[in-house]
Amino acid sequence: MGQPTHAPGSHDWWRDAVIYQVYVRSFADGDGDGTGDLAGVRARLPYLAELGVDALWFNPWYRSPMKDGGYDVADYRAIDPAFGTLAEAEKLIAEARGLGIRTIIDIVPNHVSDQHPWFRAALAAGPGSPERDLFHFRPGRGPHGELPPNDWPSQFAGTTEPVWTRLPDGEWYLHLFTPEQPDLNWAHPAVRQEHEDILRFWFERGVAGVRIDSAALLAKDPDLPDLAAHPEPHPFVDRDELHDIYRSWRAVADAYDGVFVGEVWLPDAERFARYLRPDELHTAFNFSFLSCPWDPARLRAAIDTTLAEHAPVGAPATWVLCNHDVTRTVTRYGREDTAFDFTTKAFGTPTDPTLGTRRARAAALLSLALPGSVYVYQGEELGLPEAEIPADRIQDPMYHRSHGADPGRDGCRVPLPWAAGMPYAGFGSACEPWLPQPADWPSYAADRQEHDPDSMLTLYRRAIALRPRLGTGPLTWLPGPGDVLAFSRAGGAICVVNFSATPADLPAHSELLLSSGPLDETGRLPQDTAAWLHA
């Protein structure tokens, strides 16, 4: 069995960990109702241990009406019944830890569900009540208050729907996402106290870390001014008040040796680095690398920029190719435009799955060779493509709020295939999964790949097992043609990726550790292939 890179008690494990993202609803169905659950995850812990990951990051597993895939939380201290119980979550955390695998959970601090007790109390209490002070309620503009309080745009790309909803009593409430996700007022001390208590609640149950959703959106300008009239400082993105919030959170985490990773989408490197100061967040997701096209110059620039952003504050970089919001790597890398941008997503975009798979294999070795921590979204290790979901089965609000223009994110959330010969490819036995699986899903099943030496699963297992040989030192670029990326690590390992149509000579080395595809007959590296070498 493969072993995680770090022992459970090791210090700063998160600096170069391999972290596996679990989207519970689509991972494994333990009770046969068509929805993934904690029982399914617990049953698959041996698979995850064999993969060799250091930690599991769970998307929200809390009680939720599921209007936005669980990011509309009704109770942060309860597991949604579709997934299981709090007692099962505690068992899962403990069982994973027994295998050397830590648990990271998602916190959604910007907003709650409209079914959250606080918001229901605010609706019942009416205008001017203390209950409404926990949110952003405002009178409307216009002669009769019929216009929204300001011009803020929705945070769902591709939609022009308003971020304000008017109530029968005449007041409007703010929701940067769906109307079912009212934004909290982070200027209110009760909001801050509640979230610090939630952190303690989960740290005391053994979680090792917390991923912070939409981490740069919490604080708002108290005047809620129009964005067009007051673009700087931004009225609700990356406000300076956020750093005091995260310093308070860090004090809570430090008491439990807990770790934070922030979802921080910011173009300004200096502003981004502020979140990673020693008394704030430990790490933040790296979206420039994720969204970068399969292009050597662009990828090298993204890597250099990322490392430069993190260096002044001594924080480790994070690397990820895909997540629950992003087109799967195999599909994206098989397209003419291999970059990712929410605003360009469209139905029917052609892709070459063979080309995409070859590039995705090379990208896996590239990302796992870089200094820092790596996140692997469930199913990437199986080489899953983006699935096309029939329009009448799409559940993602991005699709519905764009009136069908945006295909949404369900295509990367299709339930995983575990066993080729089982109903629903082994995801569950009794009911059709909550999202339909493509007809060819059994061909990607884990049981078909685990004994295939050339499969994507075998590549990931071997790469994760070999990753400690790369060491934890810095990266040094090696000279060579511009369409070949080559760098060394302080431990003597070398990573080479060939983007050229011409096979590339390998740098001098004593051992070929691993390659994403076979070398040619002369021992050179073919196009869209990566190799790890030992000098």
C-alpha positions as CSV (number, residue, x, y, z in Angstrom):
1,M,0.0,0.0,0.0
2,G,1.2,3.5,-0.8
3,Q,1.9,5.7,2.2
4,P,1.2,9.4,2.7
5,T,4.3,11.6,2.5
6,H,4.1,12.9,6.0
7,A,3.5,11.2,9.4
8,P,0.4,12.4,11.2
9,G,2.4,14.4,13.7
10,S,4.9,16.0,11.4
11,H,5.4,19.8,11.6
12,D,4.4,22.0,8.7
13,W,3.1,19.0,6.7
14,W,1.0,21.4,4.7
15,R,4.0,23.0,3.0
16,D,4.4,20.2,0.5
17,A,1.4,18.0,1.0
18,V,-0.6,16.2,-1.7
19,I,-4.3,17.0,-0.9
20,Y,-7.2,15.2,-2.5
21,Q,-10.4,17.1,-3.0
22,V,-13.6,15.2,-2.1
23,Y,-16.9,16.4,-3.5
24,V,-18.9,14.1,-1.3
25,R,-22.1,14.2,-3.4
26,S,-20.2,12.6,-6.3
27,F,-17.5,10.5,-4.6
28,A,-19.2,7.2,-3.6
29,D,-22.7,6.3,-2.6
30,G,-22.7,4.1,0.5
31,D,-26.5,3.7,1.0
32,G,-27.6,3.3,-2.6
33,D,-29.8,6.4,-2.8
34,G,-28.0,8.0,-5.7
35,T,-26.1,10.6,-3.7
36,G,-22.5,10.2,-2.4
37,D,-22.2,10.2,1.3
38,L,-19.7,9.8,4.2
39,A,-20.3,6.1,4.3
40,G,-19.1,5.9,0.7
41,V,-16.0,7.9,1.6
42,R,-15.2,5.7,4.6
43,A,-15.4,2.6,2.4
44,R,-13.0,4.1,0.0
45,L,-10.4,5.3,2.5
46,P,-8.1,2.3,1.6
47,Y,-8.1,3.5,-2.1
48,L,-7.1,7.0,-0.9
49,A,-4.4,5.6,1.3
50,E,-3.1,3.6,-1.7
51,L,-3.1,6.7,-3.8
52,G,-0.7,8.1,-1.1
53,V,-2.3,11.5,-0.4
54,D,-1.6,13.4,2.8
55,A,-5.0,15.0,3.4
56,L,-8.6,15.2,2.1
57,W,-10.3,18.5,1.5
58,F,-14.1,18.1,1.7
59,N,-16.5,20.5,-0.1
60,P,-19.3,21.6,2.3
61,W,-20.9,18.6,4.0
62,Y,-23.2,20.7,6.2
63,R,-27.0,20.8,6.4
64,S,-28.1,22.6,3.2
65,P,-31.1,23.0,0.8
66,M,-28.4,22.4,-1.9
67,K,-29.4,25.4,-4.0
68,D,-25.7,25.9,-4.8
69,G,-24.1,22.5,-4.2
70,G,-23.9,22.9,-0.4
71,Y,-22.4,26.3,-0.5
72,D,-25.7,27.5,0.9
73,V,-25.3,26.4,4.5
74,A,-28.2,26.1,6.9
75,D,-26.3,24.7,9.9
76,Y,-22.5,24.7,10.2
77,R,-22.5,22.2,13.0
78,A,-24.6,19.5,11.4
79,I,-24.0,17.1,8.5
80,D,-26.6,17.2,5.8
81,P,-28.8,14.0,6.2
82,A,-28.1,13.1,2.6
83,F,-24.4,12.7,3.5
84,G,-24.8,11.1,7.0
85,T,-24.5,12.3,10.6
86,L,-22.0,14.2,12.7
87,A,-21.0,11.0,14.4
88,E,-20.1,9.6,11.0
89,A,-18.1,12.6,10.2
90,E,-16.2,12.2,13.5
91,K,-15.5,8.5,12.6
92,L,-14.4,9.5,9.1
93,I,-11.9,12.1,10.5
94,A,-10.5,9.5,13.0
95,E,-10.3,6.6,10.5
96,A,-8.6,8.8,7.9
97,R,-6.1,10.0,10.5
98,G,-5.4,6.4,11.4
99,L,-4.3,5.9,7.8
100,G,-2.1,9.0,8.1
101,I,-4.6,11.2,6.2
102,R,-5.7,14.5,7.6
103,T,-9.0,16.2,7.0
104,I,-9.6,19.7,5.7
105,I,-13.2,21.1,5.7
106,D,-14.8,24.0,3.8
107,I,-16.1,27.1,5.6
108,V,-18.4,29.4,3.7
109,P,-18.2,32.7,5.7
110,N,-19.5,35.2,3.1
111,H,-23.1,34.0,3.2
112,V,-25.5,31.5,4.6
113,S,-28.6,29.7,3.3
114,D,-31.9,31.5,3.4
115,Q,-33.0,28.6,5.6
116,H,-30.4,29.4,8.2
117,P,-32.0,30.3,11.6
118,W,-30.5,33.7,11.5
119,F,-32.0,34.7,8.2
120,R,-35.4,33.2,9.0
121,A,-35.4,35.2,12.2
122,A,-34.4,38.3,10.2
123,L,-37.3,37.9,7.8
124,A,-39.7,37.4,10.7
125,A,-38.4,40.4,12.7
126,G,-39.0,43.0,10.0
127,P,-37.3,46.3,9.1
128,G,-35.1,48.0,11.7
129,S,-34.7,44.9,13.8
130,P,-31.4,43.7,15.4
131,E,-31.9,40.4,13.6
132,R,-31.6,42.2,10.2
133,D,-28.3,43.8,11.3
134,L,-26.6,40.5,10.8
135,F,-27.2,40.8,7.1
136,H,-27.3,43.6,4.5
137,F,-30.9,44.9,4.4
138,R,-31.5,48.2,2.8
139,P,-34.4,50.3,1.4
140,G,-34.5,50.5,-2.4
141,R,-33.9,53.5,-4.6
142,G,-36.4,55.2,-6.8
143,P,-39.7,57.0,-5.9
144,H,-41.2,53.9,-4.3
145,G,-38.0,52.0,-3.4
146,E,-38.5,49.8,-6.5
147,L,-34.9,49.9,-7.6
148,P,-32.0,47.9,-6.0
149,P,-29.9,49.8,-3.5
150,N,-26.8,49.7,-5.7
151,D,-25.3,48.4,-9.0
152,W,-23.1,45.5,-7.7
153,P,-22.7,42.6,-10.1
154,S,-23.3,39.0,-9.4
155,Q,-20.3,36.8,-8.6
156,F,-21.7,34.1,-10.9
157,A,-19.8,34.7,-14.2
158,G,-22.0,35.0,-17.3
159,T,-25.1,36.2,-15.5
160,T,-26.6,39.7,-15.2
161,E,-29.0,38.8,-12.5
162,P,-29.3,41.3,-9.7
163,V,-27.6,40.8,-6.3
164,W,-30.5,42.3,-4.4
165,T,-33.9,40.7,-3.7
166,R,-36.9,42.7,-2.5
167,L,-39.1,41.4,0.2
168,P,-42.9,42.1,0.6
169,D,-42.1,44.6,3.4
170,G,-40.2,46.7,0.9
171,E,-36.6,46.1,2.0
172,W,-34.0,44.5,-0.1
173,Y,-31.3,42.1,1.0
174,L,-27.8,41.5,-0.5
175,H,-26.7,38.2,-2.0
176,L,-23.5,38.3,-4.2
177,F,-24.5,34.8,-5.3
178,T,-28.0,33.3,-5.5
179,P,-31.0,34.8,-3.7
180,E,-30.9,31.7,-1.5
181,Q,-27.5,32.8,-0.2
182,P,-27.9,36.1,1.8
183,D,-24.6,37.8,2.6
184,L,-23.6,38.2,6.2
185,N,-22.6,41.5,7.7
186,W,-19.0,41.0,8.8
187,A,-19.0,44.4,10.6
188,H,-21.3,42.8,13.2
189,P,-19.4,41.3,16.2
190,A,-21.9,38.4,16.5
191,V,-21.0,37.3,13.0
192,R,-17.3,37.2,13.8
193,Q,-17.8,35.4,17.1
194,E,-20.1,32.8,15.5
195,H,-17.5,31.9,12.9
196,E,-14.7,31.6,15.5
197,D,-16.9,29.3,17.5
198,I,-17.6,27.2,14.3
199,L,-13.8,26.9,13.8
200,R,-13.3,25.7,17.3
201,F,-16.2,23.2,16.9
202,W,-14.5,21.5,14.0
203,F,-10.9,21.7,15.2
204,E,-12.1,20.0,18.4
205,R,-13.4,17.2,16.3
206,G,-10.1,16.6,14.8
207,V,-10.0,18.4,11.5
208,A,-6.5,19.6,10.5
209,G,-7.4,22.5,8.4
210,V,-10.0,24.8,6.9
211,R,-10.5,26.0,3.3
212,I,-12.1,29.4,3.2
213,D,-14.6,29.9,0.4
214,S,-14.7,33.3,-1.4
215,A,-12.1,34.5,1.2
216,A,-11.8,38.0,-0.3
217,L,-15.5,38.9,-0.3
218,L,-16.5,39.0,3.3
219,A,-16.1,42.7,4.2
220,K,-18.2,45.4,2.5
221,D,-18.0,49.1,2.4
222,P,-20.6,50.1,5.1
223,D,-22.1,52.7,2.7
224,L,-22.7,50.0,0.0
225,P,-21.8,52.5,-2.7
226,D,-22.3,52.0,-6.5
227,L,-19.3,50.1,-7.9
228,A,-19.2,52.3,-11.0
229,A,-18.8,55.4,-8.9
230,H,-16.4,54.0,-6.3
231,P,-14.2,51.3,-8.0
232,E,-11.3,51.9,-5.7
233,P,-11.1,50.7,-3.1
234,H,-13.4,48.0,-4.2
235,P,-16.6,48.1,-2.1
236,F,-16.7,44.3,-1.6
237,V,-13.5,42.7,-2.9
238,D,-10.2,42.5,-1.0
239,R,-11.1,45.2,1.6
240,D,-8.5,46.0,4.3
241,E,-10.8,45.0,7.1
242,L,-10.5,41.4,6.1
243,H,-7.0,41.1,7.5
244,D,-8.1,41.8,11.0
245,I,-10.7,39.0,10.6
246,Y,-8.1,36.5,9.5
247,R,-5.7,37.5,12.2
248,S,-8.4,36.6,14.7
249,W,-9.0,33.3,12.9
250,R,-5.3,32.5,12.9
251,A,-5.2,32.8,16.7
252,V,-8.0,30.2,16.9
253,A,-6.2,27.9,14.4
254,D,-2.9,28.2,16.2
255,A,-4.4,26.9,19.4
256,Y,-5.2,23.6,17.6
257,D,-2.2,23.5,15.2
258,G,-4.8,24.0,12.4
259,V,-4.1,25.2,8.9
260,F,-6.0,27.6,6.5
261,V,-6.2,27.7,2.7
262,G,-7.9,30.6,1.2
263,E,-9.9,30.9,-2.0
264,V,-8.4,34.2,-3.0
265,W,-8.9,35.4,-6.6
266,L,-6.8,38.6,-7.0
267,P,-4.7,39.9,-9.9
268,D,-2.5,42.1,-7.7
269,A,0.4,40.0,-6.4
270,E,1.2,42.3,-3.5
271,R,-2.4,42.4,-2.3
272,F,-2.6,38.6,-2.6
273,A,0.6,38.1,-0.5
274,R,-1.0,40.1,2.3
275,Y,-3.3,37.2,3.1
276,L,-0.3,34.9,3.6
277,R,1.5,37.0,6.2
278,P,2.7,34.8,9.2
279,D,-0.2,35.8,11.4
280,E,-3.0,35.3,8.7
281,L,-3.6,32.4,6.3
282,H,-1.1,29.6,5.8
283,T,-1.8,29.1,2.1
284,A,-4.1,30.3,-0.7
285,F,-5.2,28.7,-3.9
286,N,-3.2,29.5,-7.0
287,F,-5.6,30.3,-9.8
288,S,-3.1,31.7,-12.3
289,F,-1.6,28.2,-12.8
290,L,-5.0,26.6,-12.9
291,S,-6.3,28.9,-15.6
292,C,-3.1,29.0,-17.7
293,P,-3.1,27.5,-21.2
294,W,-0.9,24.5,-22.2
295,D,1.8,26.8,-23.4
296,P,5.5,26.7,-22.1
297,A,6.0,30.4,-21.9
298,R,2.7,31.1,-20.1
299,L,3.2,28.2,-17.7
300,R,6.7,29.2,-16.8
301,A,5.5,32.8,-16.3
302,A,2.7,31.5,-14.0
303,I,5.1,29.4,-12.0
304,D,7.6,32.2,-11.6
305,T,4.9,34.7,-10.7
306,T,3.4,32.3,-8.1
307,L,6.7,31.6,-6.5
308,A,7.6,35.3,-6.4
309,E,4.2,36.2,-4.8
310,H,4.8,33.8,-2.0
311,A,8.5,34.4,-1.4
312,P,8.2,37.7,0.6
313,V,6.0,36.1,3.2
314,G,7.6,32.7,3.3
315,A,4.4,30.9,2.4
316,P,4.3,27.8,0.2
317,A,2.7,27.9,-3.2
318,T,-0.2,25.7,-4.1
319,W,-0.7,24.0,-7.4
320,V,-4.0,22.7,-8.9
321,L,-5.1,21.7,-12.4
322,C,-8.9,21.4,-11.8
323,N,-11.5,21.6,-9.1
324,H,-15.3,21.3,-8.6
325,D,-15.9,24.6,-10.5
326,V,-13.5,24.1,-13.4
327,T,-13.6,22.2,-16.7
328,R,-11.7,18.9,-16.3
329,T,-8.1,18.9,-17.4
330,V,-8.4,16.2,-20.0
331,T,-11.2,18.1,-21.8
332,R,-9.7,21.5,-21.5
333,Y,-6.2,20.5,-22.7
334,G,-7.8,18.8,-25.8
335,R,-9.4,22.1,-27.0
336,E,-8.0,24.7,-29.3
337,D,-8.1,27.2,-26.4
338,T,-6.6,25.3,-23.4
339,A,-7.0,28.2,-20.9
340,F,-9.8,28.4,-18.4
341,D,-12.1,31.3,-18.0
342,F,-15.6,31.3,-16.6
343,T,-16.7,33.9,-19.1
344,T,-15.8,31.8,-22.2
345,K,-17.5,28.6,-21.2
346,A,-19.9,27.4,-23.8
347,F,-21.9,24.3,-25.0
348,G,-20.5,22.2,-27.8
349,T,-16.8,23.3,-27.6
350,P,-14.9,20.6,-29.6
351,T,-12.1,18.6,-27.8
352,D,-9.6,15.9,-28.7
353,P,-9.7,13.5,-25.8
354,T,-6.5,11.6,-26.9
355,L,-4.5,14.9,-27.0
356,G,-6.1,16.1,-23.8
357,T,-5.2,12.9,-22.0
358,R,-1.6,13.0,-23.1
359,R,-1.3,16.6,-22.0
360,A,-3.1,15.9,-18.7
361,R,-0.6,13.1,-17.9
362,A,2.3,15.5,-18.5
363,A,0.6,18.2,-16.5
364,A,0.2,15.9,-13.6
365,L,4.0,15.3,-13.4
366,L,4.6,19.0,-13.9
367,S,2.3,20.1,-11.0
368,L,3.5,17.3,-8.7
369,A,7.2,18.3,-9.3
370,L,6.7,22.0,-8.3
371,P,7.7,23.2,-4.8
372,G,4.8,23.6,-2.5
373,S,1.5,21.7,-2.0
374,V,-0.6,20.1,-4.7
375,Y,-4.4,19.6,-4.8
376,V,-5.9,16.8,-6.8
377,Y,-9.6,17.0,-7.6
378,Q,-11.4,13.6,-7.4
379,G,-11.4,11.8,-10.7
380,E,-8.4,13.6,-12.1
381,E,-6.4,10.5,-11.1
382,L,-8.7,8.5,-13.3
383,G,-8.3,10.8,-16.3
384,L,-12.1,11.7,-16.3
385,P,-13.2,14.1,-19.1
386,E,-15.8,16.8,-18.6
387,A,-19.2,15.2,-19.0
388,E,-22.0,16.7,-21.1
389,I,-25.1,16.9,-19.0
390,P,-28.5,16.9,-20.7
391,A,-30.2,20.3,-20.3
392,D,-33.1,18.9,-18.3
393,R,-30.7,17.3,-15.8
394,I,-28.4,20.3,-15.1
395,Q,-28.7,21.5,-11.5
396,D,-26.0,24.2,-11.3
397,P,-27.4,27.7,-10.6
398,M,-24.8,29.1,-13.0
399,Y,-26.7,27.5,-15.9
400,H,-30.1,28.6,-14.7
401,R,-29.1,32.1,-13.8
402,S,-27.5,32.6,-17.2
403,H,-30.7,31.5,-18.8
404,G,-28.9,28.5,-20.4
405,A,-26.0,30.4,-21.9
406,D,-23.4,29.0,-19.4
407,P,-23.2,25.2,-19.3
408,G,-22.5,25.4,-15.6
409,R,-20.2,23.2,-13.5
410,D,-22.1,19.9,-13.3
411,G,-19.9,18.4,-16.0
412,C,-17.0,18.1,-13.6
413,R,-19.2,16.9,-10.8
414,V,-20.5,13.6,-12.3
415,P,-20.3,10.7,-9.8
416,L,-17.1,8.7,-10.0
417,P,-16.8,5.3,-11.7
418,W,-15.4,2.7,-9.3
419,A,-16.2,-0.8,-10.8
420,A,-16.7,-1.3,-14.6
421,G,-19.1,-4.3,-14.2
422,M,-21.3,-2.9,-11.5
423,P,-24.5,-0.8,-11.8
424,Y,-23.8,2.9,-12.3
425,A,-20.1,2.0,-12.6
426,G,-19.9,1.1,-9.0
427,F,-20.8,4.5,-7.7
428,G,-23.9,3.1,-6.0
429,S,-26.0,0.0,-6.4
430,A,-29.7,0.9,-6.1
431,C,-30.6,4.3,-7.6
432,E,-29.4,6.3,-10.6
433,P,-26.9,8.9,-9.5
434,W,-28.0,12.5,-8.9
435,L,-26.2,13.4,-12.1
436,P,-26.2,11.0,-15.1
437,Q,-23.0,9.2,-15.9
438,P,-21.9,9.1,-19.6
439,A,-22.2,5.8,-21.4
440,D,-18.4,5.3,-21.5
441,W,-17.9,6.0,-17.8
442,P,-17.1,2.3,-17.0
443,S,-14.0,2.5,-19.2
444,Y,-12.5,4.9,-16.6
445,A,-13.4,2.8,-13.6
446,A,-10.8,2.5,-10.9
447,D,-10.9,-1.3,-10.9
448,R,-10.0,-1.3,-14.6
449,Q,-7.1,1.1,-14.0
450,E,-5.5,-0.1,-10.8
451,H,-3.6,-3.1,-12.3
452,D,-2.9,-1.4,-15.7
453,P,0.7,-0.1,-15.7
454,D,-0.1,2.5,-18.3
455,S,-3.3,3.9,-16.7
456,M,-3.7,7.4,-15.3
457,L,-4.3,6.0,-11.9
458,T,-1.0,4.1,-11.9
459,L,0.7,7.3,-13.1
460,Y,-0.7,9.3,-10.2
461,R,0.1,6.6,-7.6
462,R,3.7,6.3,-8.9
463,A,4.2,10.0,-9.0
464,I,2.9,10.6,-5.5
465,A,5.0,7.8,-4.1
466,L,8.1,9.1,-5.9
467,R,7.5,12.8,-5.0
468,P,9.6,12.8,-1.8
469,R,12.6,12.0,-3.9
470,L,12.2,15.5,-5.5
471,G,13.0,17.1,-2.1
472,T,11.6,20.2,-0.6
473,G,14.1,22.7,-1.9
474,P,13.6,25.5,-4.4
475,L,13.3,25.3,-8.2
476,T,16.1,26.1,-10.6
477,W,15.3,26.5,-14.3
478,L,17.7,24.6,-16.7
479,P,18.8,26.1,-20.0
480,G,17.2,24.8,-23.2
481,P,14.9,25.6,-26.0
482,G,11.8,27.8,-25.2
483,D,9.3,25.0,-26.0
484,V,10.9,22.7,-23.4
485,L,10.4,23.4,-19.7
486,A,13.1,21.9,-17.5
487,F,14.0,22.6,-13.9
488,S,15.9,20.9,-11.1
489,R,15.1,20.6,-7.4
490,A,17.6,20.8,-4.6
491,G,17.4,17.1,-4.0
492,G,18.9,16.3,-7.4
493,A,15.7,15.6,-9.3
494,I,14.9,17.1,-12.7
495,C,11.5,17.6,-14.3
496,V,11.3,18.0,-18.1
497,V,8.2,18.8,-20.2
498,N,8.3,18.9,-24.0
499,F,5.8,21.1,-25.7
500,S,7.6,20.9,-29.1
501,A,6.5,18.8,-32.1
502,T,10.1,17.6,-32.2
503,P,11.3,15.0,-29.6
504,A,13.6,16.6,-27.0
505,D,16.9,15.4,-25.7
506,L,16.9,14.8,-22.0
507,P,19.3,16.6,-19.7
508,A,22.2,14.5,-18.4
509,H,20.9,12.1,-15.7
510,S,21.7,8.9,-13.9
511,E,18.1,7.5,-13.7
512,L,14.7,7.9,-15.4
513,L,12.4,8.0,-12.4
514,L,9.1,8.3,-14.3
515,S,7.6,9.6,-17.5
516,S,4.0,10.4,-18.5
517,G,4.4,8.5,-21.7
518,P,7.1,6.3,-23.4
519,L,10.3,7.8,-24.7
520,D,10.9,7.4,-28.4
521,E,13.2,4.8,-29.9
522,T,16.2,7.1,-29.5
523,G,15.5,7.8,-25.8
524,R,14.1,11.3,-26.4
525,L,11.0,12.9,-24.9
526,P,8.1,13.1,-27.3
527,Q,5.7,16.1,-27.6
528,D,3.3,16.7,-24.7
529,T,5.3,14.3,-22.5
530,A,7.0,14.9,-19.1
531,A,9.7,13.0,-17.3
532,W,11.3,13.0,-13.9
533,L,15.0,12.3,-13.8
534,H,17.6,11.9,-11.1
535,A,20.8,13.8,-11.9
